[in-house]
Amino acid sequence: MTSVLRWTSLLIVLAAALAGALHVTGVLDLQAGVAKIVAGGRDPAADATPQDAQDETRFAAPSPSGPPQETELPGGPALPAVTVALVRAMDFRETVMVTGSIAPREEVLVAPEVEGLRVVALLAEEGDMVKKGQVLARLETETLKSELDQNTAAIARSAAAIQQARSQIAEAEARLAEATAQLERAAPLTQKGYVSESVYDTRQASKRTAEAQLASARSGVALAEADVLQLEAQRRNLEWRLSRTELVSPVSGFIARRKALVGDVAMSARDPLFRIVENAEIELEASVPESKLTWLAQGQAAMVVVAGEAAREATVRLVSPEVDKATRQGRVRLLIGNGAGLKVGAFGRAEITSGRSHGNGVPSAALLYVGGKTRVQLVRDGVVRTVDVETGLVAAGMTEITSGLSPGDVVIARAGTFLREGDRVRPILPATDVSEVR
């Protein structure tokens, strides 16, 4: 077979050299005839498949009139396809995501009111639930009891001094009466010359001395009474200090931290011995971007998630009126309520529901922002139209349209600068049906 083909090719070359100006069609006929001879007398065209016919058409020689022309499809040139979305009514729930730390709503500090006394007993641990008035720790009392005994003795001594001063008053009053009587008897005798002037002067001096002694005795009583008042005040202070040797919880709640140690000397200048979360109420203290701070208001619902714990419902209790100048962040406090199981200081995140509504929605990517206006590109009868709209809430990639569109309108799902007013397009609607945005 190989030798036959070789001879066949040689014959073709010789024929082409002799003919010179043979037409291409003749050459092809000659080739077809040779191929028929090689095939044993069978016509190759008879065994050709439709694919072979297409290949021959594709690689056919150009016609004398020029290259083949493209055939225009019926109905004109193909239009650009764009993905569109239907304007439909849906529920919107706008949320704000925040992160922060778990903190007590109100933290009460328990510090010693009596300084210089040792801690002798601790009756509560961190995490314990305590009630108002419950004893948390005890301080030593021996020193105060000794001072109280000394005060009792001092008060008794002052009371005896008062009695002594009062007896001195009585004695001074008696001397004064005697001196007054002697002076009164000497006065007429001195006038008649029976008593000398010196005797009269002596009796006058005795009266003045008795008056001074009476005044001194009365002052002694006043001084002793003042000493008693001072000692009684000291006693009340000692009794108050003695009553404060038991540290009690001023509120109900749980102990978040305990710094007290047995044997340590209580000093008010140091850290508090106990920190109590009042009523066990816990909050999430979170940071909020300045741009979203105005979305939040007191009473809004939220869901708080802490690592390792189930999600908990919370409420916005406080929105800070201050924004940090350095971070441009505001603060919000979310009240969780009873914080059983939550750790103060733990990281938490929350989703705050800042608004709810029901209205017409479009994909957020369909919005155009031009010159301070919000616009949407509609497709009507295959033609792009641009309309101004007003927006409302934003949720899960959808934006609420409060005016400018109606349910059933067709909008370009992803707006851009590639399409202009009046362009003709072929809209393609994805097979999605979302009736509610969460």
C-alpha positions as CSV (number, residue, x, y, z in Angstrom):
1,M,0.0,0.0,0.0
2,T,2.9,2.3,0.8
3,S,4.5,1.8,-2.6
4,V,1.1,2.5,-4.3
5,L,0.7,5.7,-2.5
6,R,4.3,6.8,-3.3
7,W,3.6,6.1,-7.1
8,T,0.3,7.9,-6.9
9,S,1.9,11.0,-5.5
10,L,4.6,10.9,-8.2
11,L,1.9,10.7,-10.9
12,I,0.1,13.7,-9.5
13,V,3.3,15.8,-9.5
14,L,4.0,14.9,-13.1
15,A,0.5,15.7,-14.2
16,A,0.6,19.1,-12.5
17,A,4.0,19.9,-14.2
18,L,2.7,19.0,-17.7
19,A,-0.7,20.8,-17.3
20,G,0.8,24.0,-15.9
21,A,-2.3,26.1,-16.2
22,L,-4.8,23.5,-15.1
23,H,-7.7,24.8,-13.2
24,V,-7.8,24.0,-9.5
25,T,-11.0,22.1,-10.1
26,G,-9.2,19.7,-12.5
27,V,-6.5,19.1,-9.9
28,L,-9.1,18.3,-7.3
29,D,-10.8,15.9,-9.7
30,L,-7.5,14.3,-10.4
31,Q,-6.8,13.9,-6.7
32,A,-10.3,12.5,-6.2
33,G,-9.8,10.0,-9.0
34,V,-6.4,8.9,-7.5
35,A,-8.0,8.5,-4.1
36,K,-10.7,6.4,-5.7
37,I,-8.0,4.2,-7.2
38,V,-6.2,3.8,-3.9
39,A,-9.5,3.0,-2.2
40,G,-10.0,0.1,-4.5
41,G,-12.5,1.7,-6.8
42,R,-14.7,3.1,-4.0
43,D,-15.8,6.7,-4.0
44,P,-14.6,8.4,-0.8
45,A,-17.4,10.9,-1.0
46,A,-19.9,8.1,-0.5
47,D,-18.3,7.2,2.8
48,A,-18.1,10.8,4.1
49,T,-19.9,11.7,7.3
50,P,-21.7,14.9,8.0
51,Q,-18.8,16.0,10.2
52,D,-16.5,15.5,7.2
53,A,-18.7,17.7,5.2
54,Q,-18.6,20.4,7.8
55,D,-14.8,20.2,8.0
56,E,-14.6,20.5,4.2
57,T,-16.8,23.5,4.3
58,R,-14.7,25.1,7.0
59,F,-11.4,24.5,5.2
60,A,-12.7,25.1,1.7
61,A,-10.7,27.5,-0.6
62,P,-12.0,31.0,-0.8
63,S,-14.3,31.8,-3.6
64,P,-13.2,34.2,-6.4
65,S,-15.5,36.8,-5.0
66,G,-13.7,37.2,-1.7
67,P,-13.8,35.7,1.9
68,P,-17.1,34.3,3.2
69,Q,-19.4,36.8,4.9
70,E,-21.1,36.3,8.4
71,T,-24.7,35.5,8.3
72,E,-26.8,37.9,10.5
73,L,-29.2,36.2,12.8
74,P,-32.9,36.8,12.4
75,G,-34.1,39.7,14.6
76,G,-31.0,41.8,14.4
77,P,-27.8,41.8,16.6
78,A,-27.8,40.1,20.1
79,L,-28.5,42.5,23.0
80,P,-26.3,42.6,26.2
81,A,-27.7,40.4,29.0
82,V,-28.0,42.0,32.4
83,T,-29.1,40.4,35.7
84,V,-32.2,42.1,37.1
85,A,-34.3,41.8,40.3
86,L,-37.9,42.4,41.0
87,V,-39.0,45.0,43.5
88,R,-41.1,43.2,46.1
89,A,-42.5,43.8,49.5
90,M,-40.6,42.3,52.4
91,D,-39.9,42.6,56.1
92,F,-36.8,44.5,57.2
93,R,-34.8,44.1,60.4
94,E,-31.9,46.5,60.6
95,T,-29.2,45.5,63.0
96,V,-26.0,46.9,64.4
97,M,-23.2,44.5,65.4
98,V,-21.1,45.6,68.5
99,T,-18.4,44.0,70.6
100,G,-17.3,44.6,74.1
101,S,-16.7,43.2,77.6
102,I,-19.1,41.8,80.2
103,A,-19.3,44.3,83.1
104,P,-21.5,44.7,86.2
105,R,-24.4,47.1,86.0
106,E,-23.6,48.4,89.5
107,E,-20.4,47.4,91.4
108,V,-20.4,47.9,95.1
109,L,-17.0,48.1,96.9
110,V,-16.6,46.8,100.4
111,A,-13.7,48.3,102.3
112,P,-12.8,48.3,106.0
113,E,-14.2,51.3,108.0
114,V,-11.8,50.6,110.8
115,E,-8.1,50.8,110.1
116,G,-5.2,49.1,111.7
117,L,-7.0,45.8,112.7
118,R,-6.0,42.4,111.4
119,V,-8.4,40.2,109.4
120,V,-9.1,37.1,111.5
121,A,-11.8,35.3,109.5
122,L,-13.2,35.2,105.9
123,L,-16.7,34.0,105.4
124,A,-17.3,34.4,101.7
125,E,-15.5,33.5,98.5
126,E,-15.4,34.8,94.9
127,G,-18.6,33.9,93.0
128,D,-20.7,33.4,96.2
129,M,-24.2,34.8,96.2
130,V,-24.6,37.0,99.3
131,K,-27.6,38.8,100.8
132,K,-27.7,42.3,102.2
133,G,-26.4,42.3,105.7
134,Q,-24.5,39.0,105.4
135,V,-21.1,38.9,107.2
136,L,-18.2,38.7,104.8
137,A,-15.2,39.0,107.1
138,R,-14.2,39.6,110.7
139,L,-11.5,41.8,112.2
140,E,-9.8,41.5,115.6
141,T,-11.6,43.1,118.5
142,E,-9.2,42.7,121.5
143,T,-7.6,46.1,121.0
144,L,-10.9,47.9,120.8
145,K,-12.3,46.1,123.8
146,S,-9.3,47.1,125.9
147,E,-9.8,50.8,124.8
148,L,-13.4,50.5,125.7
149,D,-12.6,49.3,129.2
150,Q,-10.2,52.2,129.7
151,N,-12.9,54.6,128.6
152,T,-15.4,53.1,131.1
153,A,-12.9,53.7,133.9
154,A,-12.2,57.2,132.8
155,I,-16.0,58.0,132.7
156,A,-16.3,56.6,136.3
157,R,-13.4,58.8,137.4
158,S,-14.9,61.9,135.8
159,A,-18.3,61.1,137.5
160,A,-16.5,61.0,140.9
161,A,-14.8,64.3,140.0
162,I,-18.2,65.9,139.4
163,Q,-19.4,64.8,142.8
164,Q,-16.2,66.2,144.4
165,A,-16.6,69.5,142.6
166,R,-20.2,69.7,143.8
167,S,-19.2,69.2,147.4
168,Q,-16.6,71.9,147.0
169,I,-19.4,74.2,145.8
170,A,-21.4,73.5,149.0
171,E,-18.3,74.2,151.1
172,A,-17.6,77.4,149.2
173,E,-21.2,78.6,149.5
174,A,-21.0,78.1,153.3
175,R,-17.8,80.1,153.6
176,L,-19.3,82.8,151.5
177,A,-22.4,83.0,153.8
178,E,-20.3,83.2,156.9
179,A,-18.0,86.0,155.4
180,T,-21.1,87.9,154.3
181,A,-22.6,87.7,157.8
182,Q,-19.4,88.9,159.5
183,L,-19.1,91.8,157.0
184,E,-22.7,92.9,157.6
185,R,-22.2,92.8,161.4
186,A,-19.0,94.8,161.2
187,A,-20.4,97.6,159.1
188,P,-22.5,99.4,161.8
189,L,-19.9,98.9,164.4
190,T,-17.3,100.5,162.2
191,Q,-19.5,103.5,161.7
192,K,-19.9,103.9,165.5
193,G,-16.1,103.4,166.0
194,Y,-16.3,100.1,167.9
195,V,-14.5,98.2,165.1
196,S,-11.4,99.5,163.4
197,E,-11.2,100.1,159.7
198,S,-8.6,97.3,159.3
199,V,-10.9,94.7,160.7
200,Y,-13.7,95.8,158.4
201,D,-11.3,95.6,155.4
202,T,-10.3,92.1,156.5
203,R,-13.9,90.9,156.6
204,Q,-14.5,92.4,153.1
205,A,-11.5,90.5,151.8
206,S,-12.8,87.3,153.3
207,K,-16.1,87.7,151.6
208,R,-14.4,88.2,148.2
209,T,-12.2,85.2,148.8
210,A,-15.3,83.1,149.5
211,E,-17.0,84.3,146.4
212,A,-13.9,83.4,144.3
213,Q,-13.7,79.9,145.9
214,L,-17.4,79.4,145.0
215,A,-16.9,80.3,141.4
216,S,-13.9,78.0,141.2
217,A,-15.9,75.1,142.6
218,R,-18.7,75.7,140.1
219,S,-16.1,75.8,137.3
220,G,-14.7,72.5,138.5
221,V,-18.1,70.9,138.2
222,A,-18.5,72.2,134.7
223,L,-15.1,70.9,133.7
224,A,-15.8,67.5,135.2
225,E,-19.1,67.3,133.3
226,A,-17.3,68.3,130.0
227,D,-14.8,65.5,130.6
228,V,-17.6,63.1,131.0
229,L,-19.2,64.2,127.8
230,Q,-15.9,63.8,126.0
231,L,-15.4,60.3,127.4
232,E,-18.9,59.3,126.4
233,A,-18.3,60.5,122.9
234,Q,-15.1,58.4,122.8
235,R,-17.1,55.5,124.1
236,R,-19.6,55.8,121.3
237,N,-16.8,55.9,118.8
238,L,-15.2,52.8,120.3
239,E,-18.5,51.0,120.2
240,W,-19.1,52.0,116.6
241,R,-15.6,50.8,115.6
242,L,-16.2,47.6,117.5
243,S,-19.5,47.1,115.6
244,R,-17.5,47.6,112.3
245,T,-15.2,44.7,113.0
246,E,-17.6,42.6,111.1
247,L,-17.7,43.5,107.4
248,V,-21.2,43.0,106.0
249,S,-22.5,43.1,102.5
250,P,-24.4,46.4,101.8
251,V,-26.4,44.9,98.9
252,S,-27.5,41.5,97.6
253,G,-25.6,40.1,94.7
254,F,-22.5,37.9,94.0
255,I,-18.9,38.5,94.8
256,A,-16.9,39.4,91.7
257,R,-13.5,39.7,93.5
258,R,-12.0,39.2,96.9
259,K,-8.8,40.8,97.9
260,A,-9.0,40.1,101.7
261,L,-6.5,37.7,103.3
262,V,-6.5,36.3,106.8
263,G,-3.8,38.1,108.9
264,D,-3.7,41.1,106.6
265,V,-4.0,44.5,108.2
266,A,-7.1,46.3,107.1
267,M,-6.4,49.7,105.5
268,S,-8.9,51.9,103.7
269,A,-6.1,53.2,101.4
270,R,-5.6,49.8,99.8
271,D,-7.9,48.0,97.3
272,P,-11.4,47.1,98.5
273,L,-11.6,43.8,100.3
274,F,-14.6,42.7,98.2
275,R,-16.3,43.8,95.0
276,I,-20.0,42.8,94.7
277,V,-22.2,42.9,91.6
278,E,-25.4,44.4,92.9
279,N,-28.5,42.1,92.3
280,A,-26.2,40.0,90.1
281,E,-27.1,42.2,87.1
282,I,-24.7,42.0,84.2
283,E,-24.3,44.2,81.2
284,L,-22.3,44.2,77.9
285,E,-20.3,47.4,77.7
286,A,-19.6,47.7,73.9
287,S,-18.1,50.1,71.4
288,V,-20.1,51.5,68.5
289,P,-18.8,53.3,65.4
290,E,-19.7,56.9,65.4
291,S,-21.7,56.6,62.2
292,K,-24.0,54.1,63.8
293,L,-24.4,55.6,67.2
294,T,-27.4,57.6,66.1
295,W,-29.2,54.3,65.1
296,L,-29.3,53.2,68.7
297,A,-31.8,54.2,71.4
298,Q,-32.8,53.1,74.9
299,G,-35.0,50.0,75.0
300,Q,-34.0,48.4,71.7
301,A,-33.8,44.6,71.8
302,A,-30.5,42.7,71.3
303,M,-29.0,39.3,71.4
304,V,-25.7,38.8,73.3
305,V,-23.3,35.9,72.6
306,V,-20.4,35.1,74.9
307,A,-17.9,32.3,74.1
308,G,-19.0,29.0,75.6
309,E,-22.4,30.4,76.6
310,A,-25.8,30.3,74.9
311,A,-27.1,33.5,73.4
312,R,-29.0,35.7,75.8
313,E,-31.6,38.4,75.3
314,A,-30.6,42.0,76.3
315,T,-31.9,45.5,76.2
316,V,-30.1,48.8,75.4
317,R,-30.0,50.5,78.8
318,L,-27.7,53.4,78.0
319,V,-26.3,55.1,74.9
320,S,-23.4,57.3,75.8
321,P,-23.6,60.9,74.7
322,E,-19.8,61.1,74.3
323,V,-17.6,59.9,71.4
324,D,-13.9,59.1,72.0
325,K,-11.8,61.6,70.1
326,A,-9.0,59.2,69.3
327,T,-11.0,56.1,68.2
328,R,-14.2,57.8,67.0
329,Q,-16.1,55.2,68.9
330,G,-19.1,55.6,71.2
331,R,-20.3,53.4,74.1
332,V,-23.5,51.5,74.6
333,R,-24.5,49.4,77.6
334,L,-26.8,46.4,77.1
335,L,-28.5,45.0,80.2
336,I,-28.5,41.2,80.2
337,G,-30.0,40.8,83.7
338,N,-29.0,38.0,85.9
339,G,-25.5,37.1,85.0
340,A,-25.3,33.6,86.4
341,G,-22.6,31.8,84.5
342,L,-21.1,34.9,82.8
343,K,-17.6,36.0,83.7
344,V,-17.0,39.7,84.4
345,G,-14.5,41.0,81.8
346,A,-15.2,38.3,79.3
347,F,-15.4,39.2,75.6
348,G,-18.9,39.4,74.1
349,R,-20.6,40.4,70.9
350,A,-24.2,41.5,70.3
351,E,-26.6,42.1,67.5
352,I,-28.9,45.1,68.2
353,T,-32.2,45.5,66.4
354,S,-32.1,49.2,65.5
355,G,-35.3,49.2,63.4
356,R,-38.1,47.1,61.8
357,S,-40.3,47.9,58.8
358,H,-42.2,46.4,55.9
359,G,-41.7,47.9,52.5
360,N,-40.4,47.5,49.0
361,G,-36.9,46.2,48.8
362,V,-34.1,46.0,46.2
363,P,-30.6,44.7,46.3
364,S,-28.2,47.3,47.8
365,A,-25.9,46.8,44.8
366,A,-28.7,48.2,42.6
367,L,-28.3,51.7,44.1
368,L,-26.4,54.5,42.4
369,Y,-25.2,57.5,44.3
370,V,-24.8,60.5,42.1
371,G,-24.6,64.1,43.2
372,G,-26.0,63.5,46.6
373,K,-29.0,61.6,45.1
374,T,-29.8,57.9,45.2
375,R,-30.9,56.4,41.9
376,V,-31.9,53.0,40.5
377,Q,-31.8,51.8,36.9
378,L,-35.1,50.3,35.7
379,V,-35.6,48.1,32.7
380,R,-38.9,48.8,30.9
381,D,-39.6,47.2,27.6
382,G,-36.0,46.3,27.3
383,V,-34.8,49.9,27.7
384,V,-32.8,51.2,30.7
385,R,-34.5,54.0,32.7
386,T,-32.9,55.9,35.6
387,V,-35.2,57.1,38.5
388,D,-34.5,58.9,41.8
389,V,-35.5,57.0,44.9
390,E,-35.6,57.4,48.7
391,T,-34.2,54.7,50.9
392,G,-35.1,53.4,54.4
393,L,-33.7,50.5,56.3
394,V,-30.8,48.3,55.2
395,A,-30.6,44.6,56.0
396,A,-28.8,41.5,54.6
397,G,-27.8,43.1,51.4
398,M,-31.3,44.5,50.7
399,T,-32.4,48.2,50.9
400,E,-35.8,49.5,51.6
401,I,-37.2,51.9,49.0
402,T,-39.7,54.3,50.6
403,S,-40.5,56.2,47.4
404,G,-39.8,56.0,43.7
405,L,-40.5,52.3,42.9
406,S,-43.5,50.0,42.9
407,P,-43.8,46.3,43.6
408,G,-43.1,44.4,40.4
409,D,-40.7,46.9,38.9
410,V,-37.6,45.4,37.3
411,V,-34.3,46.9,38.4
412,I,-30.7,46.1,37.3
413,A,-29.4,44.1,40.2
414,R,-25.8,45.5,40.0
415,A,-25.8,49.1,38.9
416,G,-22.7,50.7,37.4
417,T,-21.4,53.0,34.8
418,F,-21.6,50.5,31.9
419,L,-25.2,51.2,31.2
420,R,-26.8,54.5,30.4
421,E,-30.2,56.0,30.0
422,G,-31.9,54.5,26.9
423,D,-29.6,51.5,26.4
424,R,-31.4,48.4,25.2
425,V,-30.7,45.2,27.2
426,R,-31.8,41.7,27.6
427,P,-33.0,41.2,31.2
428,I,-32.3,37.9,33.0
429,L,-34.2,37.3,36.2
430,P,-32.5,34.8,38.6
431,A,-34.7,32.0,40.0
432,T,-34.8,33.4,43.6
433,D,-37.7,34.2,45.7
434,V,-36.9,35.9,49.0
435,S,-40.0,37.3,50.7
436,E,-38.4,38.2,54.1
437,V,-35.0,39.6,54.9
438,R,-33.5,38.6,58.3
